[in-house]
């Protein structure tokens, strides 16, 4: 059971299988496992060559039913997802809120599909209170917590900068050193960090799947000797045979630093900023049984560097770089919208109460110019001046009688374009985090894109922010 019928090997679902870590894991672990790689990219699903170790499934990770279907038959799961990359033409919302939704979808689906064990690759955490953490590290901790909120056993591996062909953090380092004759070192570059080779990360995954003693634990992954980011830059420069003028400044310089990291490091700004802010902390691995088991055979810094660059010192490309341009063009062509907002959760409320309150509040807010009506069958209809149907939401079968999740298809109305798959709207509750998520996924507006983005999109975001303030005031009133 839960083995590939042709090879007899355990079947592992990989969310994030086309990226840097996922690609290496599938190659390094191919002798002992079969993989089902989940991807939102139709390009990858269609163009990736079939091989003995991996089958590709085109899957929207924001759709709980689709993730559940994709995980059926798998024994294990690997979770490597982050939401910093674009997933629609317009995205409203913070990456940590999207990460919360994605992690909740995956672990709910894993539980429903009967997975025995999931491994999540997180980041090394500093010895500081959670309030002091960067938003990136707070999000990693939150994802760890959500993944462990169900019955599936989850092992968390925490790594610092991962060296290897195509690694984003490593590529930033290389590109900065190769392109800058003068290097400015803000205060955050003096914090300690710890790098590790991708091959040693793959060894850690294999050990966790093959030995039950690591199942369900949390392990920092040791690798190269800890050093400051400044020392790391100088070590890379030494390997490349390059020199530069260095200037240290006593403050963090975040606004400008994130832009030069993005432009000169060759990574998206959305990725450069959270990575940079995470480095304000001292990130060193704590001793543990798994790191001790990996100690013999660790890849040295010099060897790791040599494996990650070409002969001229340029970094080897990320596996995803071949398809990213096609995927971006496809997203632009589809003209879909994703809008995700985190809101306070009123004490004791379920998702149906939130949906009803939203409908009643919206009607009061717009003094019946825009009104919402909840029908006997659960449909929510939004009208202009009581007559013109703007949008209609129809409950999805998957969320009927679900007290923590009310999900709807965007099924009708003059503001929507009828396309497949249908857009969706949902309220999802996270009582353990004292919050809820209100989200739109895959909505296709009927308005021309430039008009929509300047009008309806801005209005929707403003309305959801106002509803969030309403819920916060409601909570404040209850506590008084």
VOGU-3710 file (C-alpha; in Angstrom, 3 decimals, decimal comma):
1> xxxxxxxxxx> 0,000/0,000/0,000  1,196/3,571/-0,797  3,927/2,154/-3,012  4,451/2,681/-6,710  2,890/-0,315/-8,495  5,729/-0,570/-11,039  8,787/-0,197/-8,795  7,473/-1,147/-5,351  9,148/1,960/-3,921  7,386/4,311/-1,452
11> xxxxxxxxxx> 5,522/7,106/-3,239  6,418/10,602/-1,975  4,367/13,712/-2,748  6,573/16,775/-3,249  5,093/20,263/-3,028  7,739/22,494/-4,556  9,392/19,713/-6,530  10,509/21,872/-9,469  12,637/24,285/-7,437  16,257/24,160/-6,315
21> xxxxxxxxxx> 15,843/21,863/-3,301  13,050/19,784/-4,831  15,021/19,036/-7,996  18,059/17,865/-6,054  15,969/15,762/-3,669  14,270/13,954/-6,532  17,628/13,169/-8,132  19,495/12,162/-4,970  16,711/10,028/-3,499  15,613/8,393/-6,768
31> xxxxxxxxxx> 17,141/5,016/-5,829  14,860/4,557/-2,820  11,698/6,495/-3,609  9,210/7,391/-6,311  7,955/10,972/-6,446  4,726/12,658/-7,353  5,672/16,302/-7,896  2,897/18,881/-7,507  3,239/22,017/-9,603  0,988/24,935/-10,522
41> xxxxxxxxxx> 2,982/25,347/-13,754  1,298/23,806/-16,780  4,632/24,275/-18,595  6,472/22,022/-16,147  3,659/19,465/-16,053  3,593/19,228/-19,851  7,266/19,624/-20,747  9,106/17,799/-17,952  10,397/14,499/-19,305  8,894/11,361/-17,841
51> xxxxxxxxxx> 11,404/9,314/-15,889  11,425/6,393/-13,500  11,473/8,522/-10,353  8,979/11,363/-10,923  5,446/11,847/-12,184  4,215/15,419/-12,526  0,761/16,581/-11,464  -0,582/20,001/-12,416  -2,155/21,093/-9,121  -3,407/24,375/-7,679
61> xxxxxxxxxx> -2,059/24,264/-4,122  -4,666/26,843/-3,081  -7,420/24,317/-3,870  -7,916/21,871/-1,000  -9,867/19,291/-3,069  -7,209/19,270/-5,800  -4,349/18,864/-3,331  -6,222/16,056/-1,587  -6,743/14,257/-4,901  -3,072/14,709/-5,840
71> xxxxxxxxxx> -1,874/13,187/-2,539  -3,984/10,038/-2,719  -1,838/6,926/-2,886  1,257/8,624/-1,441  2,989/7,353/1,688  5,152/10,373/2,515  5,151/14,090/1,804  7,820/16,753/1,329  6,787/20,375/1,814  9,098/22,974/0,221
81> xxxxxxxxxx> 6,604/25,692/-0,660  6,872/29,436/-0,187  4,501/31,974/-1,698  6,985/34,693/-2,689  6,797/33,773/-6,371  3,775/35,152/-8,300  0,772/32,826/-8,664  -1,615/35,173/-10,494  -1,495/38,387/-12,514  -2,638/40,418/-9,494
91> xxxxxxxxxx> -1,799/39,368/-5,965  -3,003/41,302/-2,946  -1,723/40,121/0,402  1,364/39,435/2,480  3,433/36,325/1,795  2,999/35,090/5,384  -0,785/34,960/4,953  -0,503/33,039/1,691  2,004/30,671/3,312  -0,468/30,041/6,140
101> xxxxxxxxxx> -3,194/29,055/3,673  -0,929/26,841/1,588  0,426/24,959/4,593  -3,067/24,409/5,970  -4,251/23,063/2,613  -1,333/20,660/2,336  -1,584/19,170/5,815  -5,389/18,853/5,679  -5,018/17,074/2,347  -2,203/14,895/3,723
111> xxxxxxxxxx> -4,414/13,810/6,621  -7,360/13,085/4,323  -5,154/11,126/1,899  -3,597/9,064/4,705  0,049/10,187/4,498  2,201/8,699/7,257  4,986/11,253/7,447  5,705/14,768/6,121  9,057/16,584/6,137  9,142/20,375/6,031
121> xxxxxxxxxx> 12,301/22,345/5,227  12,285/25,419/7,452  14,951/27,916/8,517  17,313/28,003/11,496  15,780/30,022/14,320  17,737/32,423/16,544  17,713/32,304/20,344  15,265/35,199/20,578  11,591/35,622/21,400  9,139/35,222/18,540
131> xxxxxxxxxx> 8,211/38,917/18,737  11,757/39,876/17,743  11,902/37,638/14,673  11,799/38,895/11,098  8,503/38,396/9,260  10,158/35,658/7,174  11,205/33,612/10,216  7,882/34,229/11,978  6,166/32,828/8,909  8,402/29,741/8,965
141> xxxxxxxxxx> 7,471/29,123/12,613  3,794/29,597/11,840  3,993/27,107/8,969  5,697/24,604/11,297  2,838/25,038/13,777  0,106/24,656/11,146  1,707/21,559/9,644  1,748/20,003/13,119  -1,884/20,876/13,829  -3,241/17,641/12,305
151> xxxxxxxxxx> -2,690/13,931/13,015  0,089/13,424/10,422  3,614/13,110/11,849  5,709/16,083/10,698  9,491/16,353/10,867  10,983/19,838/10,616  14,473/20,325/9,197  15,923/23,795/9,751  18,681/24,993/7,444  20,569/28,225/6,889
161> xxxxxxxxxx> 21,942/29,270/3,499  21,953/26,231/1,206  24,871/26,006/-1,207  24,309/24,187/-4,462  23,725/24,607/-8,195  20,820/27,034/-8,563  20,363/28,033/-4,918  18,934/31,574/-4,633  20,881/32,657/-1,538  24,113/31,250/-2,923
171> xxxxxxxxxx> 23,542/32,907/-6,316  23,029/36,279/-4,612  26,425/35,914/-2,942  28,209/34,993/-6,162  26,600/37,726/-8,249  27,308/40,442/-5,682  30,992/39,556/-5,529  31,335/39,256/-9,306  29,600/42,559/-10,083  30,556/45,020/-7,332
181> xxxxxxxxxx> 33,965/46,772/-7,113  32,802/48,449/-3,887  30,903/46,525/-1,214  28,879/48,264/1,500  28,391/46,166/4,635  25,350/47,288/6,701  24,968/46,230/10,339  23,011/43,068/9,448  26,003/41,632/7,550  27,843/41,212/10,878
191> xxxxxxxxxx> 25,289/38,689/12,176  26,317/35,051/12,154  24,923/32,595/9,640  25,514/28,955/8,761  25,610/27,436/5,304  25,213/23,811/4,251  25,564/21,918/0,990  22,447/20,714/-0,830  23,831/17,163/-0,913  23,911/17,099/2,894
201> xxxxxxxxxx> 20,339/18,406/3,022  19,327/15,500/0,770  21,124/13,059/3,094  19,118/14,464/6,005  15,830/13,852/4,184  16,832/10,268/3,395  17,750/9,554/7,020  14,455/10,987/8,282  12,420/8,818/5,916  14,438/5,678/6,546
211> xxxxxxxxxx> 14,843/5,885/10,339  11,852/6,202/12,650  13,930/7,776/15,449  13,793/11,155/13,674  10,082/11,009/12,859  8,227/14,010/14,249  11,312/15,844/15,528  12,802/19,277/14,837  16,447/19,361/13,750  18,875/22,127/12,846
221> xxxxxxxxxx> 21,147/21,087/9,988  24,824/21,804/10,618  27,124/22,241/7,683  29,950/24,655/7,120  31,559/26,588/9,952  29,377/29,506/11,144  30,527/32,921/9,949  29,094/36,391/9,490  27,566/37,347/6,153  30,478/39,753/5,698
231> xxxxxxxxxx> 32,954/36,908/6,266  30,944/34,774/3,862  31,181/37,429/1,138  34,942/37,728/1,651  35,347/33,942/1,558  33,475/33,796/-1,754  35,588/36,649/-3,124  38,710/34,709/-2,177  37,420/31,647/-4,029  36,704/33,768/-7,105
241> xxxxxxxxxx> 40,056/35,521/-6,940  38,403/38,930/-6,763  39,003/41,942/-4,554  36,798/44,915/-3,702  36,758/48,019/-1,546  34,642/47,396/1,555  32,789/50,020/3,582  31,045/49,143/6,847  28,147/51,239/8,122  26,586/51,040/11,609
251> xxxxxxxxxx> 22,939/50,742/10,552  20,874/48,257/8,548  20,220/50,268/5,386  17,318/47,938/4,503  15,512/50,016/1,888  18,497/50,455/-0,397  20,114/47,124/0,458  17,099/45,096/-0,697  17,202/46,834/-4,086  20,882/46,232/-4,729
261> xxxxxxxxxx> 20,491/42,656/-3,518  17,692/42,205/-6,040  19,276/43,975/-9,006  22,869/42,845/-8,571  22,069/39,515/-6,941  19,709/38,587/-9,762  16,677/37,624/-7,632  13,142/39,084/-7,372  12,682/41,917/-4,880  9,947/39,912/-3,145
271> xxxxxxxxxx> 12,550/37,256/-2,347  15,507/39,554/-1,588  13,769/41,555/1,147  12,670/38,731/3,506  15,966/36,881/3,034  17,888/40,032/3,916  15,807/40,812/7,005  16,231/37,257/8,301  19,981/37,852/8,416  19,683/40,448/11,193
281> xxxxxxxxxx> 19,623/37,452/13,550  22,490/35,182/14,553  21,534/31,909/12,859  23,577/28,960/14,121  22,522/25,343/14,351  22,020/23,721/17,732  23,605/20,278/18,321  21,226/17,365/17,731  21,156/13,660/16,907  20,489/14,106/13,184
291> xxxxxxxxxx> 23,385/16,537/12,683  25,636/14,114/14,528  24,554/11,302/12,187  25,379/13,511/9,175  28,747/14,633/10,535  30,814/12,036/8,703  30,845/12,897/5,027  29,760/16,556/5,249  30,641/18,508/2,110  33,329/21,130/2,803
301> xxxxxxxxxx> 32,844/24,814/1,984  35,411/24,680/-0,837  33,929/21,542/-2,373  30,412/22,939/-2,062  31,470/26,138/-3,804  33,199/24,282/-6,647  30,118/22,134/-7,301  27,873/25,198/-7,506  29,661/27,331/-10,112  30,906/27,017/-13,667
311> xxxxxxxxxx> 34,579/27,263/-14,541  34,362/31,051/-14,960  32,906/31,448/-11,464  29,336/32,203/-12,566  26,588/30,461/-10,560  24,801/27,505/-12,080  21,146/28,367/-12,833  18,086/27,518/-10,796  16,167/24,580/-12,360  13,033/26,752/-12,441
321> xxxxxxxxxx> 14,679/29,460/-14,573  13,913/27,496/-17,767  10,162/27,731/-17,283  9,664/30,916/-15,239  9,338/33,232/-18,259  6,697/30,993/-19,867  4,831/30,747/-16,576  4,879/34,523/-16,105  3,507/35,070/-19,615  0,763/32,545/-18,954
331> xxxxxxxxxx> -0,203/34,287/-15,692  -0,394/37,621/-17,479  -2,530/36,092/-20,219  -4,988/34,473/-17,811  -5,773/37,774/-16,031  -6,688/36,124/-12,722  -6,738/37,662/-9,239  -5,636/36,395/-5,833  -6,433/38,532/-2,790  -5,659/37,258/0,725
341> xxxxxxxxxx> -6,169/39,201/3,953  -5,651/38,176/7,574  -8,269/39,423/10,045  -9,026/39,126/13,765  -11,255/36,171/14,650  -14,164/37,057/16,942  -14,167/34,826/19,994  -16,354/31,740/19,550  -17,365/32,449/15,954  -17,480/29,828/13,195
351> xxxxxxxxxx> -16,961/30,440/9,483  -20,712/30,633/8,720  -21,082/33,406/11,294  -18,195/35,302/9,685  -19,790/34,986/6,226  -23,156/36,162/7,544  -21,594/39,096/9,405  -19,704/40,104/6,269  -22,922/40,162/4,256  -24,837/42,194/6,852
361> xxxxxxxxxx> -21,924/44,571/7,509  -21,430/45,213/3,783  -25,098/46,142/3,381  -24,871/48,585/6,310  -21,522/49,954/5,133  -22,791/50,963/1,692  -26,241/52,056/2,900  -27,894/49,564/0,523  -26,211/51,048/-2,543  -24,376/47,734/-2,496
371> xxxxxxxxxx> -26,211/45,021/-0,580  -25,677/41,351/0,123  -28,392/38,707/0,454  -27,905/35,195/1,850  -30,301/32,795/0,105  -31,894/29,695/1,651  -29,461/27,407/-0,203  -26,434/29,268/1,161  -25,726/31,394/-1,923  -24,604/34,962/-1,237
381> xxxxxxxxxx> -25,721/37,515/-3,842  -24,299/41,033/-4,078  -26,519/43,666/-5,704  -26,160/47,249/-6,867  -29,180/49,291/-5,656  -31,009/46,036/-4,975  -31,410/45,126/-8,639  -28,206/44,566/-10,625  -26,467/41,317/-9,650  -22,780/42,176/-9,249
391> xxxxxxxxxx> -21,478/38,812/-8,011  -22,947/35,592/-6,701  -21,178/33,103/-4,448  -22,291/29,451/-4,429  -21,114/27,171/-1,578  -18,670/24,463/-2,649  -19,589/20,869/-1,692  -16,226/20,529/0,066  -17,050/23,180/2,678  -20,668/22,328/3,517
401> xxxxxxxxxx> -21,096/22,018/7,326  -17,401/22,907/7,829  -17,290/25,256/10,813  -13,723/26,391/10,131  -13,976/26,949/6,393  -16,712/28,478/4,265  -15,775/28,322/0,590  -17,753/29,506/-2,416  -17,499/29,425/-6,190  -17,757/32,854/-7,807
411> xxxxxxxxxx> -20,576/31,610/-9,998  -22,478/34,552/-11,494  -22,785/38,322/-11,803  -21,981/41,139/-14,206  -18,493/41,720/-12,717  -17,182/38,227/-13,469  -15,989/36,469/-16,571  -17,185/32,872/-16,814  -14,042/30,759/-17,107  -12,766/27,375/-15,994
421> xxxxxxxxxx> -11,722/26,705/-13,361  -14,137/28,977/-11,538  -12,862/31,611/-9,157  -13,366/30,994/-5,444  -13,969/33,011/-2,279  -13,421/31,697/1,227  -13,309/32,465/4,919  -10,945/30,124/6,767  -10,522/30,146/10,534  -7,337/29,614/12,532
431> xxxxxxxxxx> -8,515/29,695/16,178  -5,065/28,682/17,471  -3,671/31,844/15,814  -6,647/34,037/16,812  -7,172/34,966/13,176  -9,108/34,196/10,028  -8,177/34,457/6,364  -10,499/36,014/3,784  -9,358/35,055/0,298  -10,235/35,267/-3,371
441> xxxxxxxxxx> -8,555/32,731/-5,684  -8,594/32,694/-9,475  -11,185/35,425/-9,945  -11,457/36,605/-13,575  -12,862/40,162/-13,788  -15,010/41,189/-16,749  -13,600/44,724/-16,770  -10,581/45,471/-18,981  -7,528/44,754/-16,863  -6,249/48,334/-16,596
451> xxxxxxxxxx> -9,675/49,571/-15,525  -10,138/46,718/-13,045  -6,730/47,208/-11,406  -7,396/50,944/-10,921  -10,962/50,634/-9,640  -12,545/47,363/-8,502  -9,280/45,857/-7,213  -8,576/48,906/-5,040  -12,179/49,003/-3,796  -12,113/45,312/-2,852
461> xxxxxxxxxx> -8,904/45,691/-0,855  -10,283/48,774/0,897  -13,504/46,948/1,783  -11,660/43,936/3,215  -9,376/46,180/5,284  -12,433/48,001/6,601  -14,114/44,678/7,482  -10,961/43,675/9,340  -11,152/46,862/11,408  -14,821/46,106/12,093
471> xxxxxxxxxx> -13,928/42,663/13,461  -11,161/44,176/15,586  -13,589/46,683/17,099  -16,045/43,834/17,749  -13,340/41,937/19,673  -12,400/45,042/21,627  -16,032/45,583/22,635  -16,310/41,982/23,840  -13,237/42,314/26,031  -14,407/45,538/27,704
//
